[in-house]
């Protein structure tokens, strides 16, 4: 680092969909601070993804201490105060990340872009919570002086992988039936996914089931109902998912992190929403993305999904 370079901190703790969307403002921060040293404060699941992006010079892991874990709080405070950061971009803008600003007390405080009370570059738009994540973060950066910031689709071209080991032959479609286990209302019934898988298989498009290892029972149930499905749950990393998406005929999934990654590659994608999340605020963005919302999500008919796939030119 040159003597004139400043130390910049970006805070983005998760989750996957939010982290993928944060790649866009992070790229603008990298461009604006091209002569500075940029460090990312994040959580372990996203460290490798952040390194692969090459948007950050260094990465610090946040243990997200609980209130009673005083030693970890002291360690976090020491990291922040001894980091000599000239500016902090809080892209998490949560109560937790805003509290980190207070760890600099009694000062000196760095320049801070976020929503922490009394910070130097507040995103003070009273309607910020009614904005899509990408629009909100672009405005946040513009208010911090990065005039070029726009709400662009995240660039995930850096994610490359050889997926031949998975044995998936074209044409195929990606199905993502999982999501946060503690929010079952965000999951479309497995029988509906199986119905779409059967329809796709009948059209010569192999349904490929994605998920983490813990979602094996979900994908396994779909495969029981549709034996033509290819179950690769627990066998893919972020780069694998992106590589599969680039060659997929389409993707269908719940409002969950992998769909943000898939949509960003340009894969024709249908993303399913319930009343528990609003696509106007957080839907994946990409050149060919359709969001379908029903309350409850179980009320969404497979025919509506096929209609959305038809409108994307995937099926006839």
Steps between C-alpha positions, in 0.01 A plus 500: 500500500639838403545771760214700347258205492216496748353199677136436412264256671191342343254323730283228351417207726243303295279326402584352157243689294590825675870430453456436127313827462771679699753408230362790295568778754826330596616528138424874503686537828799316351501728195466816708774393741730338244810642668387411851508180704155349542418249772175306527340407830279197438403160636668164420248371239585786264876533542590285199243674282645836602855387425399370158346837413838674542317812614671503840863509604438318825217329687421499870252251642233622738404255773173692552538485879200465722436757772672292770814418297701791632840371388384482139350849523830635630681325212262653245541844655877465490489399134287801409697755701843371404407462134559872437210504256447833329152401384251219567226394259234316698316301233328288764321802653352289778468581868808284561724661239382849600597420859855438380528875442456549874801277567721788386393705804633732630660557161654576266227374267561410135286634221198268501249428225192333640215561741686521831384803701735797466709338224669730249326374182152382600259340259221714638232437239187433711375264228818292486322194639256516209778480240640191332831400654702593190327838464546573869869416500563699184340805659698443819825508303399810304431680827849396610653659191514208256297677232531221241324238714203334329273207579659257257462122492780346708799382298579138587715427195794428733328180616625224271505124555528168321171326578555193283534288816131558571393305193241751383434493128321767297228602478419538867314727740601592856245457778565654842229374739668597827543817699513610861373208710358736762277667239298215346252749356763597243512145358280382214368147571733225386219332307469813286872498425468133409214584262717758322792256493276241334379753244855605416619140472212431261630781281851354496641741758667321791398644839809553718437542874724741691534547874734478794561160658241566771236537227561148376165378635323768293675419174476129577122525531476678164710229340269236645210672326699569182766229445631687196631776727874524568570567867831680569410651837804546720745464210527858375679814610430854387721470191332172402156659523605791281658269243190281487275804468684636198412189298158426645183534295336665802479504877211485744529555870373654819614838623837375619866592456598267215231652278673839529821340381325313219307803377815713493654268239220581255326164537124531430364479853163480672517588870212421736389737776249480781373780722812451714717695256433769242654464153481877456757528779724198464434298181804377310583720206624377170425537131235223503337474842131457583367523855173323589332578832211328674366507856527229608763370262325161499226674302729541200396257228762314291318627193590857597864400528491330162343816359791706637751257349312520172516881507878473547516282189611191690207272420243506222 
